[in-house]
Structures are given as C-alpha cells and as structure tokens.
C-alpha cells in the first residue's frame, strides 16, 4: 500500500515538473519542434529534464513494486496447489 502511494506521488511530481515549465517556455517565446534552442531557455529546459528523470525513477520503482508483488509468497491468494 505504501509502495503504491510512493509511485503515485513520484509520477505526479515528475509529470508536473516535466510539463509545467513548458508553459513558461511557450510564454517566453520558445519555438516548438527545433533541434536546438537559445541559451535563454536553458534554465526551464533543465527543470523539465529533472522532471523527466523523476519520471524514469518512478517507472523503475513501478517495475520493482511489480516484481516484489509477483514474487512475494505471502501475498498469494491461493495455495501452491489448489487442485
């Protein structure tokens, strides 16, 4: 139960830190779909990169929780041989 809450908050924070600064970049006039951007936008792009890193950590944590859930013997709903 605690792992699920940790994963939710990691994902929530990661997504907001990734995409919210893009609103500021758009208001500042950063053009979209360009391979390189001026240095004036580097700060908010770095913040968005940190948010993307948080999302990757959240994804890895999700796979850890999935692995623990599927391999933990005490969480099984049935006996080893129900027949």
Backbone as CSV, one residue per row, in Angstrom:
resi,resn,N_x,N_y,N_z,CA_x,CA_y,CA_z,C_x,C_y,C_z
1,UNK,0.822,-1.186,0.000,0.000,0.000,0.000,0.872,1.258,0.000
2,UNK,1.963,1.214,0.755,2.852,2.371,0.797,3.610,2.533,-0.522
3,UNK,3.966,1.409,-1.143,4.667,1.477,-2.420,3.804,2.137,-3.494
4,UNK,2.513,1.860,-3.460,1.601,2.437,-4.452,1.528,3.953,-4.283
5,UNK,1.467,4.408,-3.056,1.411,5.854,-2.800,2.717,6.538,-3.205
6,UNK,3.835,5.870,-2.923,5.130,6.441,-3.324,5.213,6.546,-4.846
7,UNK,4.769,5.493,-5.543,4.807,5.532,-7.006,3.885,6.618,-7.549
8,UNK,2.699,6.761,-6.966,1.774,7.804,-7.422,2.399,9.187,-7.290
9,UNK,2.955,9.486,-6.130,3.499,10.822,-5.913,4.749,11.072,-6.742
10,UNK,5.567,10.055,-6.933,6.724,10.231,-7.813,6.282,10.551,-9.237
11,UNK,5.284,9.827,-9.731,4.786,10.076,-11.078,4.119,11.445,-11.175
12,UNK,3.313,11.785,-10.191,2.612,13.076,-10.186,3.605,14.236,-10.204
13,UNK,4.607,14.174,-9.343,5.601,15.246,-9.285,6.431,15.268,-10.563
14,UNK,6.820,14.095,-11.051,7.629,14.039,-12.266,6.932,14.617,-13.477
15,UNK,5.665,14.277,-13.654,4.920,14.790,-14.809,4.739,16.302,-14.709
16,UNK,4.401,16.793,-13.522,4.209,18.234,-13.377,5.510,19.006,-13.517
17,UNK,6.608,18.465,-13.003,7.892,19.153,-13.147,8.383,19.078,-14.592
18,UNK,7.966,18.051,-15.321,8.354,17.958,-16.729,7.575,18.939,-17.592
19,UNK,6.259,18.973,-17.449,5.439,19.708,-18.412,5.043,21.114,-17.982
20,UNK,5.026,21.420,-16.691,4.631,22.767,-16.278,5.624,23.832,-16.744
21,UNK,6.935,23.599,-16.670,7.865,24.632,-17.179,7.717,24.910,-18.671
22,UNK,7.150,23.977,-19.404,6.965,24.210,-20.837,5.966,25.327,-21.104
23,UNK,5.058,25.573,-20.154,4.148,26.714,-20.293,4.934,28.022,-20.215
24,UNK,5.875,28.084,-19.277,6.710,29.285,-19.168,7.581,29.465,-20.407
25,UNK,8.090,28.367,-20.941,8.910,28.460,-22.149,8.086,28.967,-23.329
26,UNK,6.841,28.499,-23.431,5.984,28.973,-24.509,5.643,30.445,-24.367
27,UNK,5.389,30.876,-23.131,5.096,32.290,-22.908,6.322,33.167,-23.165
28,UNK,7.514,32.605,-22.977,8.743,33.358,-23.231,9.095,33.405,-24.717
29,UNK,8.378,32.634,-25.532,8.583,32.705,-26.973,9.446,31.616,-27.560
30,UNK,9.666,30.547,-26.839,10.480,29.461,-27.399,9.711,28.763,-28.509
31,UNK,10.276,28.693,-29.715,9.587,27.996,-30.804,9.605,26.487,-30.577
32,UNK,8.594,25.824,-31.084,8.498,24.370,-30.937,9.161,23.673,-32.105
33,UNK,9.463,22.387,-31.885,9.999,21.494,-32.912,11.265,22.039,-33.580
34,UNK,12.209,22.439,-32.750,13.513,22.845,-33.267,14.569,21.965,-32.605
35,UNK,15.649,21.647,-33.311,16.659,20.750,-32.735,17.528,21.419,-31.668
36,UNK,17.626,22.744,-31.700,18.467,23.457,-30.748,17.711,24.704,-30.300
37,UNK,17.987,25.160,-29.097,17.289,26.316,-28.576,18.311,27.317,-28.043
38,UNK,17.944,28.587,-27.979,18.870,29.589,-27.439,19.141,29.343,-25.948
39,UNK,20.252,29.865,-25.478,20.648,29.671,-24.083,19.690,30.340,-23.097
40,UNK,18.889,31.257,-23.557,17.945,31.928,-22.664,16.918,30.960,-22.108
41,UNK,16.684,29.847,-22.786,15.674,28.873,-22.353,16.290,27.686,-21.620
42,UNK,17.579,27.720,-21.374,18.271,26.565,-20.802,17.801,26.248,-19.384
43,UNK,17.469,27.251,-18.603,17.060,27.019,-17.216,15.790,26.196,-17.109
44,UNK,14.760,26.621,-17.833,13.485,25.884,-17.764,13.591,24.526,-18.445
45,UNK,14.427,24.427,-19.483,14.636,23.113,-20.105,15.347,22.161,-19.152
46,UNK,16.244,22.688,-18.322,16.910,21.852,-17.329,15.918,21.368,-16.276
47,UNK,15.002,22.233,-15.866,13.966,21.837,-14.903,13.095,20.732,-15.506
48,UNK,12.731,20.867,-16.771,11.940,19.829,-17.437,12.734,18.527,-17.543
49,UNK,14.041,18.612,-17.737,14.866,17.403,-17.781,14.921,16.715,-16.422
50,UNK,14.948,17.483,-15.341,14.897,16.907,-13.999,13.571,16.177,-13.800
51,UNK,12.475,16.787,-14.253,11.173,16.127,-14.153,11.126,14.835,-14.939
52,UNK,11.756,14.820,-16.093,11.812,13.594,-16.885,12.619,12.519,-16.168
53,UNK,13.671,12.915,-15.486,14.460,11.963,-14.705,13.641,11.395,-13.553
54,UNK,12.834,12.228,-12.926,11.946,11.750,-11.860,10.961,10.734,-12.420
55,UNK,10.470,10.969,-13.631,9.565,10.006,-14.268,10.246,8.669,-14.517
56,UNK,11.499,8.685,-14.919,12.239,7.438,-15.149,12.423,6.691,-13.837
57,UNK,12.751,7.409,-12.768,12.887,6.779,-11.457,11.562,6.174,-11.021
58,UNK,10.470,6.878,-11.289,9.148,6.364,-10.946,8.823,5.096,-11.730
59,UNK,9.202,5.047,-12.986,8.973,3.856,-13.799,9.782,2.671,-13.284
60,UNK,11.039,2.916,-12.936,11.865,1.850,-12.374,11.313,1.372,-11.036
61,UNK,10.810,2.290,-10.228,10.198,1.921,-8.960,8.926,1.091,-9.197
62,UNK,8.167,1.435,-10.234,6.980,0.648,-10.575,7.355,-0.790,-10.912
63,UNK,8.401,-0.970,-11.710,8.824,-2.326,-12.047,9.325,-3.078,-10.817
64,UNK,9.968,-2.381,-9.891,10.383,-3.009,-8.637,9.165,-3.471,-7.846
65,UNK,8.161,-2.614,-7.725,6.939,-2.975,-6.990,6.244,-4.144,-7.677
66,UNK,6.197,-4.147,-8.984,5.587,-5.247,-9.717,6.335,-6.552,-9.465
67,UNK,7.653,-6.501,-9.492,8.461,-7.691,-9.233,8.237,-8.211,-7.817
68,UNK,8.256,-7.327,-6.840,8.051,-7.740,-5.448,6.658,-8.323,-5.265
69,UNK,5.676,-7.736,-5.897,4.302,-8.225,-5.766,4.144,-9.608,-6.380
70,UNK,4.750,-9.834,-7.516,4.583,-11.124,-8.193,5.437,-12.238,-7.597
71,UNK,6.512,-11.897,-6.919,7.397,-12.933,-6.390,7.255,-13.153,-4.890
72,UNK,6.481,-12.348,-4.214,6.333,-12.477,-2.770,5.357,-13.612,-2.456
73,UNK,5.801,-14.583,-1.691,4.980,-15.766,-1.389,3.831,-15.458,-0.446
74,UNK,3.994,-14.534,0.468,2.937,-14.285,1.445,1.762,-13.504,0.864
75,UNK,1.916,-12.939,-0.315,0.823,-12.200,-0.951,-0.019,-13.053,-1.876
76,UNK,0.246,-14.341,-1.927,-0.518,-15.216,-2.827,-1.943,-15.376,-2.311
77,UNK,-2.877,-15.417,-3.248,-4.295,-15.549,-2.886,-4.723,-17.014,-2.772
78,UNK,-3.977,-17.903,-3.367,-4.334,-19.328,-3.344,-3.168,-20.136,-2.814
79,UNK,-3.447,-21.402,-2.536,-2.388,-22.295,-2.112,-1.495,-22.632,-3.309
80,UNK,-0.358,-23.248,-3.033,0.555,-23.593,-4.125,-0.057,-24.573,-5.100
81,UNK,-0.862,-25.512,-4.618,-1.518,-26.493,-5.476,-3.013,-26.523,-5.126
82,UNK,-3.809,-25.678,-5.784,-5.232,-25.623,-5.415,-6.027,-26.862,-5.827
83,UNK,-5.484,-27.760,-6.618,-6.211,-28.945,-7.050,-5.911,-30.085,-6.147
